[in-house]
Amino acid sequence: MKILKLFRNWESALVGLLIAEVLLFGAITPSFLNLDNLFYSTNDFTHIMLAALPLTLVMITGGIDISVASMMGLSSVVLGVSWLSGINVFVAMGLALLVGVLAGMFNGVLVAYSDIQPLVITLGTLFLYSGLATGIAGMQGAESYEGISGLPTSFNNISHGSIGIVPYPLLIVLAFALILHITLTRTRFGRSLYLIGVNLRAARFSGIPVQRVIIGAYALSGFGAALAGVMLTSYFTSARSDLGGEALLPIITAVVLGGTSNLGGSGTIPGTLIASLVVGFLKQGLLAIGVTNDVSQVVIGSMLVIIVASKLGSAALNQTRVNRKALRASEESKGGVSPINR
């Protein structure tokens, strides 16, 4: 019974799923259970975690940002081009992060001050930022498959160094997750995100600066995407405009699997973090047993469809129960007999 009570908490259920997943792939491929390999393999999906964590904040407001994938390529190119221009690589990294924040703020302004759906807006900026990245790289003669290479070893070590068996990228993810968790649970900004997602009109009447909060959420999403692009650049030792091109599906899957409602109003950072590990190790495990990348994308896409469908079905069932209770109460208040009880 205690185990059943434990798994009523979604994060605990995800931890159980993660352990079962690792053990399953370990039983098929014993080398998968090597602790060094497990930690090192997180480098392959660190960018998914970095982009998914702040996207949780956006989705809590009832929004979505699908331009995060192209922001990765844009920030990578900005970093590479700035470095080629003679700017110190770490200053160039700061510029790349700033571009991500500005791109996220641009999304937020469009969402906050227009009646256009966030999905439509960020679909447009997805292509806008991708085009900008390709154009900037093209002006430097760096094709997407080549990129800008020769970056300093000190920069490349960000993704290839470690403290013991724990890679630097994973430490960065954990620190970022802690900051976002505190922001979401301990600040007025975080509480405002939830209220906006639950009831936008009520948030406005409560005196919450809705536009500024939404812009802030999208700015954080842009920062996370840019940080993911920087980490990918360090990992591949090359700045390319196509980095992160296949990351969108795993990112959204991780956020939704983590318990964040696609309708807004609910979600946690720990849930997204654990779900990112589930999605990341799922992909790594499939590759380890010989499943191609294309097939693994199909598996992750199917997971996303199942999760969303089950949530919509659950929401519809709950709404039906509410409607039935309201009808019964209405009939009883009139002294009549509810047709439900006939």
N, C-alpha and C positions, 0 to 999 in steps of 0.2 A: 504493500500500500504506500509506503514511504517513497518508493521509486516512482510510482504513478503520480504522486503529488509533486515530486521534483520535476517531472517532465510536463507538468501543466505550465511551467515557465518556458517560454519559447526559446530563450537563450540556452537554457539547460538542455532542451531537446536538440538544439543545433550542435552543442558540444557532443552529445551522444552520437549524433549523425556523423560528425567529423571523426570521432574515434572509430566508429564502425567502418567508415569509408577507408581510413588509413589501414586498418587491420585487414580489410578485404583485399585491397591492392597489395598489401604486404604478404598475404597468403598466396597470391598469384605470382608476385615477383618479390622474393625475400629481400632483395637489395633495397627495395622501396622503404623498408622499415629502418634502414640505417639512419641514426639521428643526425649525423653530419649531412647526409643527402637531403633529409627532410628540411632542415634549416636552410641549406643552400638553395633548394628548389624554390623557396619563397621569393628569391630574386626574380624568378620568371613571371611572377604575378603581383609584385609590389605595386606596380602602376595601377592595377585594378583596385587594390585596397585604397591607395591614396586618392583616387578619383571617386570611389564609391562612398567613402566616409563623409565628405562634405555634401555630396549629392543627397544624402539622407536628409539634411536640413532643408534643402529645396523641396523634396518630395513631402516632407512633413507639412509644408505650407499648401500642399495641393498642386504644386508645380512639377516641372520636369525640365531637365537640361540634357539634351542629346548632343549638344555641340562639344561636350567634354572631350570626345575622341579627336576632333580636329584641333582643339586647343593644345593637345599634347604635341602635335606636329608643329603648330605655330610657335609654341614656346621653345621647342627644340631648335627650330630654324633661327629664331631671334638670338638664341644663345650662340649658335655656331657663327652666324654672320657678325655678331658683335665681337666675338673673339677674333675672327679674321680681320676685323677693322683695327685691331691692336688693343682692344680693351681687355683688362685682366679677366680671366675666365670666371672668377667668382663674382666679379662685378657684372659680367655678362649673364651669369646665372640669376642675379638679382633683377636684372632688366627683364629676363624671361618670365620670372615670377610676377613682376609688375604688369607685364603684358597680359598674363593670365587673369589677374585681378581686374584689369580694365575691360577685358573681353567679357568677363563674368558680370561686371557692373553694367555693361551695355545691354546684355541680355536682361538683367534685372530691371533696368529703366524701361525697356520695351514691354516687359510683362506687367510692371507696376502701373504704368501710365497708359495702358491701352486695354481694350477688351478682347484682344486677340489671344487665342489659346497658347499657353507656353510651349506646347508641342510644336505648333506651327512656327512660332518665333524661333525656337532653337533649331528647328529643322533648317530654316533659312540661314541662320548663323553657322550651322554646321558646314554648309557649303561655302559660306563667306570666308570663314577662318581657314578652311582647307585651301580655297583659292588663293588667299593671301600668303599662306605658307608656301604653296607651290610657286607663286610668282616671285616671292622674295628669294627663295632658293634658286630659281631659274636665273635671276639677275646676277647671282654669284657663280653661275655655271655649275651648280651642284644639283644633279638629277636626283630624284627620290631614291633610286636604288644605290646611288653612290654616297650621297650626303657629304657632309663636311667632316673630314677625319683629321687625325693628328692632334687631337685635344690633349692637354697636359695630363701626365700620369696622376698628379695630385687630384685632378678632377675625376678621372676614371676610377680612382680608388674609392670614391664615395659608394659605388655599387659593388665593388669587388673586395673591399676590406671587411673586417669583422672584429668583434671582441669575443675571443674564445671561438665558440661555434655559432654565435649569433651574428648574422650579417648586419652591417650598418643600415641597409635599407629597411630591415625589419624593425630595428630600433627607432628609426625615423617614423615608421608607420605607427608604432605603439605610442610614441610621444605625441604625434599628431592626433591620434584617437583619444588620448587622455585630455588634451586641450579641448577638443570638440565636445567630449562628454561633459566636461565641467561647464563649458559654454551653454550646452543644451539644458543641463539640469540645475545649474546654480546661478543663472543670470536672468535678468528680465528679458533680454533678447531671446533666449531659448524658450522661455514661457510664452512669449509673444508668437513665436513660430507655431507652437501647438494651437494656440487660440485662433490664429489666422486659418490654419488648416481645418479646424472644427467648424468655425463660423466666421466668415470674413466680415459680414455686416456687424456682428457683435463685437469683433475686434476693433472696428472703426469707432463704434459708439463707446467703447471702453477707453478711448483716448490713445490707443496704440498707434504710433506712426507707421501705418501699414506699408506704405511705399518704401520707406527707408529700411524697414526690416526685410522686406522682400529683396531689395537691392543688395543688402548685406549678405543674405543667404546665397544669392547667385554669385556675389564677389568671392565668397569662400569656396564655392564650387569651382570657380575659375582658378583660384589659387591652387586648389587640390589637383586640378587637371594639369596646370603648368608645372607643379612639383612632380607629378607623374611623368610629364614630358622630359623634365630635367633628369630624372632617375633613369629613364629609358635611354637618353643620350649618353649618360655615363656608362650604362650597362653595355650598350652596343659600341661604345667609344666612337660614336659618329652622330652628327646632328642631321636628321632627315625629316622631310615634310610629311612622310607617310607613317611616322611612328604613332602607335595607338590606333591605327585604322581598324583593327579587329577587336578592340577592347570594349566597344559600346555594349554589346550583348552581355558579356560577363559582368560588367559594371552594374547595369540595371538589374540583372538577375540577383546579384549579391545584395543590393539594397532591398529588393522586394522579398527575397528569401529571408533576409534578416528581420522581417516583421514590419517594415515600413509600409503603410497603406498607400496604394496608388491613388487613393481619393483624398489623402491628406489627413492630418490630425493625430497620427500615431507613428512611432518609430523610435529606435534607440541606436546609439553608436556601438555599444557592445554587440548588439544583434547583427549589425552590418559587418563589423569586424570578423566575427565568427563565421558568418555566411560567406564572406570573401575568402576565408581559408577553405571552407567547404568547396566552393566553386573552383578555387585555384588548385587544390589538391585533386579534385575530380578530373580536371583537365590534365594535370601532370600524371595521374594514375592511368588515365586512358592512353596517353602517349607511351607510358612505360610498358603497357601490355600490347602495344603495336597498333592501337587505333589511330587513324590519321587525324590531323587537325580539323579537317572539314567535317568529319563524323563527330568529333567532340563538340564542334559548334552546334551541330544538330541536337545533340544530347542536352546541351545547356539551354538551347532555344526551347526545346520541349519542356524542360524543367520550368522555364519562365511562364510558358503558356499554362501549364498545370497549376502553378502557384496562383496566378492571376485569376484563372477560372474558378479555383476552389474558394478564393477570397470573395469573388463576386457572388458565387453561389451561397456562401455563408451569409453575406450581407443581405441578399435577397430573402433568405430564410428568416433572418432576424427581423427584417422589415415586415414580413408576413405575420410573424408572431405578434409584433407590436400592433399591426392593424387589427388582428383578431381580438386582442385584448381591448383595444379602443372601442371596437364595435360592440363587444360584450358589455363593457362599462356603460356605453351609450344606451343600449337596450335596457339594461338593468335600471338606469336612472329614470327611464321613462315608465318603468313598471311593466314593461313588456317582457317577452321571452326572446332571448337571442336566437336567431336562426342557426347559430353554430351549434346550440345545444339541442336542437330538434332532432 
